[in-house]
Amino acid sequence: MVYLAAAKAAGTSIQWATLAWIGGAVVAAALIITVIVLVSRRPKSMEDRMDEFARSLQAVAPSHRPAGRQGGAQPRGGAAKLQEQRPPRRGEAEPV
């Protein structure tokens, strides 16, 4: 009977140690997730959104027209004249 009581008491301490490890792992994971979320969150100011929009427009804007384009009418003076008429974009060097 004493042996059975000792086994029951020993099993209880192992359960508490296991729960402590699980609780520590949950706390550590919560801290890591919080740090990742705080570091990777996006800025929410108006200027940041305008800059992001300008970057997305630059990403999809064609930088030049292909020379052998079929079906499209070329304006007089070609692409060089268009380049001179267009004002430089933000972050773009002025044409020489």
DADAGI-V51761 format. One record per residue. N is the residue number from 1. RES is the residue in three letters. SS is DSSP state (helix for helix, strand for strand, loop for the rest). Layout:
n=N res=RES ss=SS
n=N res=RES ss=SS
//
This chain:
n=1 res=MET ss=loop
n=2 res=VAL ss=helix
n=3 res=TYR ss=helix
n=4 res=LEU ss=helix
n=5 res=ALA ss=helix
n=6 res=ALA ss=helix
n=7 res=ALA ss=helix
n=8 res=LYS ss=helix
n=9 res=ALA ss=helix
n=10 res=ALA ss=helix
n=11 res=GLY ss=helix
n=12 res=THR ss=helix
n=13 res=SER ss=helix
n=14 res=ILE ss=helix
n=15 res=GLN ss=helix
n=16 res=TRP ss=helix
n=17 res=ALA ss=helix
n=18 res=THR ss=helix
n=19 res=LEU ss=helix
n=20 res=ALA ss=helix
n=21 res=TRP ss=helix
n=22 res=ILE ss=helix
n=23 res=GLY ss=helix
n=24 res=GLY ss=helix
n=25 res=ALA ss=helix
n=26 res=VAL ss=helix
n=27 res=VAL ss=helix
n=28 res=ALA ss=helix
n=29 res=ALA ss=helix
n=30 res=ALA ss=helix
n=31 res=LEU ss=helix
n=32 res=ILE ss=helix
n=33 res=ILE ss=helix
n=34 res=THR ss=helix
n=35 res=VAL ss=helix
n=36 res=ILE ss=helix
n=37 res=VAL ss=helix
n=38 res=LEU ss=helix
n=39 res=VAL ss=helix
n=40 res=SER ss=helix
n=41 res=ARG ss=loop
n=42 res=ARG ss=loop
n=43 res=PRO ss=loop
n=44 res=LYS ss=loop
n=45 res=SER ss=loop
n=46 res=MET ss=helix
n=47 res=GLU ss=helix
n=48 res=ASP ss=helix
n=49 res=ARG ss=helix
n=50 res=MET ss=helix
n=51 res=ASP ss=helix
n=52 res=GLU ss=helix
n=53 res=PHE ss=helix
n=54 res=ALA ss=helix
n=55 res=ARG ss=helix
n=56 res=SER ss=helix
n=57 res=LEU ss=helix
n=58 res=GLN ss=helix
n=59 res=ALA ss=helix
n=60 res=VAL ss=helix
n=61 res=ALA ss=loop
n=62 res=PRO ss=loop
n=63 res=SER ss=loop
n=64 res=HIS ss=loop
n=65 res=ARG ss=loop
n=66 res=PRO ss=loop
n=67 res=ALA ss=loop
n=68 res=GLY ss=loop
n=69 res=ARG ss=loop
n=70 res=GLN ss=loop
n=71 res=GLY ss=loop
n=72 res=GLY ss=loop
n=73 res=ALA ss=loop
n=74 res=GLN ss=loop
n=75 res=PRO ss=loop
n=76 res=ARG ss=loop
n=77 res=GLY ss=loop
n=78 res=GLY ss=helix
n=79 res=ALA ss=helix
n=80 res=ALA ss=helix
n=81 res=LYS ss=helix
n=82 res=LEU ss=helix
n=83 res=GLN ss=helix
n=84 res=GLU ss=helix
n=85 res=GLN ss=helix
n=86 res=ARG ss=loop
n=87 res=PRO ss=loop
n=88 res=PRO ss=loop
n=89 res=ARG ss=loop
n=90 res=ARG ss=loop
n=91 res=GLY ss=loop
n=92 res=GLU ss=loop
n=93 res=ALA ss=loop
n=94 res=GLU ss=loop
n=95 res=PRO ss=loop
n=96 res=VAL ss=loop
//
